[in-house]
């Protein structure tokens, strides 16, 4: 099964030697999206502003890969402060919708300089 790397200028630039996403067959693997604008400027406002920016980046990468967050089968959410969980959960519902919701893992992690990172796996098959 061939794989294809996806890079887009509609999302925050990759912070290292990795692709925004990799498409392998019917599966799209999205790298962690952070609260950064496509021009590389960090979003340093409230948790909500950072979360929306990260979700917008994730959605832009999904679109660049020919898919959407509606196709998510797994989402990982990483929070610097687990106290932000309730607010994240409300914002999450704005971007991840539908009757067949994906599985999700939410973890507190030692993020440096930002409050949230999100990754996902999408299934694009029938």
FIROLO-645153 format. One record per atom (N, C-alpha, C): x, y, z. Coordinates in steps of 0.02 Angstrom, whole numbers, plus 50000, padded with zeros to 5 digits. Layout:
<pts>
XYZ;...
</pts>
This chain:
<pts>
500434994250000;500005000050000;500455006250000;500405010349949;500815016449947;500575021449998;501035025650020;500845031050065;501025037650032;500675042950055;500785049550026;500795054650083;501325058650084;501385063950134;500965069950113;500685073450162;500285079350150;500585085150189;500715090550153;500945096850184;500495102350155;500265106850197;499835112250173;500045118950204;499965124250165;500105130850191;499485133950225;498955130050229;498335132350261;498325130850336;498845127550360;498905125850432;499585128250456;499665127950522;500305129950552;500865125750521;501445128750510;502005124950482;502235119450531;502475114050502;502745108650544;503335111250584;503375109150646;503905111550690;504515107150690;504575102850641;505145098250638;505105094250574;505515089050569;505535084950509;504975079750506;504365082250495;503785077750489;503275080950442;502805076950419;502265079250376;501675081250419;501245085450391;500615087150425;500175080850431;500205076750380;499805070650379;500135065650331;499945059450339;500135054150293;499505050350275;499395049550210;498835045550186;499115038750168;498835033450196;499035026650182;498405022650168;498265021350105;497655017850087;497045021950106;496605019050145;495985022350166;496055026050233;496675026750256;496785029750322;497215035950316;497035041150353;497415047350356;497645048350428;498295049150437;498575050250503;498775057550508;498455061250553;498585068450561;499075069550619;499605073250605;500095074950657;499765079750707;500085080450764;499825084950815;499755092050790;499175095050800;499035101950781;499065106250844;499405111750838;499515116250894;499195123050880;499155127450930;498855134050921;499335139050888;499415138250824;499865142650785;499495144450721;499595150450697;499305152550634;499715149850576;499425149450516;499805146950459;500445150850444;500495157150466;501105160950455;501645159550508;501495155050555;501985153150606;501925157150671;501435161550675;501325165450736;500945161350787;501205161150848;500875157450902;500245161150925;499715157450938;499115160250969;499225159651045;499295165351078;499485165251149;498925167751194;498325168251168;497775170851207;497495165651255;496855166051266;496505161651313;496545154351290;496365149851335;496335142851316;495875141851257;495295145151258;494805144351203;495105146551136;495455152251136;495775154551074;496285149551049;496675146751095;497175141751075;496845135351049;496315133151083;495975127051063;495665127850993;495335133350981;495035134450915;495575134550861;496135137850875;496685138050826;496945131050811;497035127050862;497285120150852;496775116050812;496135116550828;495625112850790;495575115350718;495645121850707;495645124450638;496225121550599;496815121050630;497395118050597;497255110750580;496985107050628;496835099950616;496345099250558;495825103450556;495335103150503;495645104950435;496095109850434;496415111750371;496855106150344;497195102650388;497615097050366;497175091350341;496625089950376;496165084750353;495915086350283;495735092650272;495495094750206;496035094150153;496645096050170;497205095450123;497335088150104;497165083650149;497255076550136;496655073550099;496155077750083;495575075450046;495035072550091;495025074450154;494545071650201;494265077250244;493995075450301;493735080350349;493725077250418;493635081350469;493605078750537;492985074450548;492495074850503;491915070450508;492105063050499;492695061950470;492925055150457;493385052550513;493445056350567;493895054250622;493655047750653;494135043250664;493995037050702;494345037150769;494855041350775;495215042150838;495475049250843;495385052350901;495655059050914;496045058750980;496625061850979;497025062451040;497065069851059;496895071451121;496925078251145;497415078451204;497885083051200;498405083651251;498365090651281;498265090851347;498155097151382;498715098551432;498955104651433;499455106551483;499135106751553;498525109151556;498165109551620;497515105651614;497455100151649;496855096051643;496235099651669;496325105151703;495765109251723;495405112251664;495725112351605;495415114951544;494975109751510;494925103751538;494545098351507;493815100351492;493435103151539;492735104751522;492665109751464;493095114851463;493065119651408;493275116451343;493795112251345;494005108751284;493435104451258;493085101051303;492545096551282;492005100351244;491835106451267;491335110451232;491585112751164;492205114751160;492495116951095;492555110951048;492755105251074;492815099051036;492175097650998;491605098551031;490955097051000;490795101650941;491135107250935;491045111650878;491385108950816;491895104850824;492305102450769;492205095050754;492055091150805;491955083950797;491205082650809;490855081250755;490125080650758;489895074150727;489265072750735;488955067050701;488715061750749;488395056850721;488125051350760;488655046150777;489135045250732;489665040350742;490295043850766;490305045850829;490875049550856;491495045050861;492075047950852;492695043950858;492855042250930;493305037550939;493575036451005;494045042251020;494175043451085;494595049051102;494995047351165;495605049851165;496025049651225;496205056851241;496125058751304;496315065451327;496795064651385;497385067651378;497905066751427;498205073451449;498395074051512;498795079851533;499525078451515;499845083151484;500555082351464;500935088851477;501585088451476;502015094151490;502145098151426;501625101351399;501715105651341;502075111951363;502515114451319;502905120351336;502725125951288;502445131351314;502295137151273;501595137451244;501215132151252;500525132051228;500125127151270;499465127551265;499025123951311;498705117651284;498715116551218;498355110951188;498705108551124;498685102051113;498895099051050;498395093551035;498235092650970;497725087850950;497975083950890;497895077350891;498035073350831;497435069050816;497435065750759;496855061750740;497045056550687;496625051550683;496655046650629;495975046750595;495975047150530;495365047450490;495315041250446;494715038850436;494595033350391;494175035950333;494425035050271;494085037850213;493765032550170;493805026250190;493515020750150;492755020550156;492475015650122;491745014950122;491475012150186;
</pts>
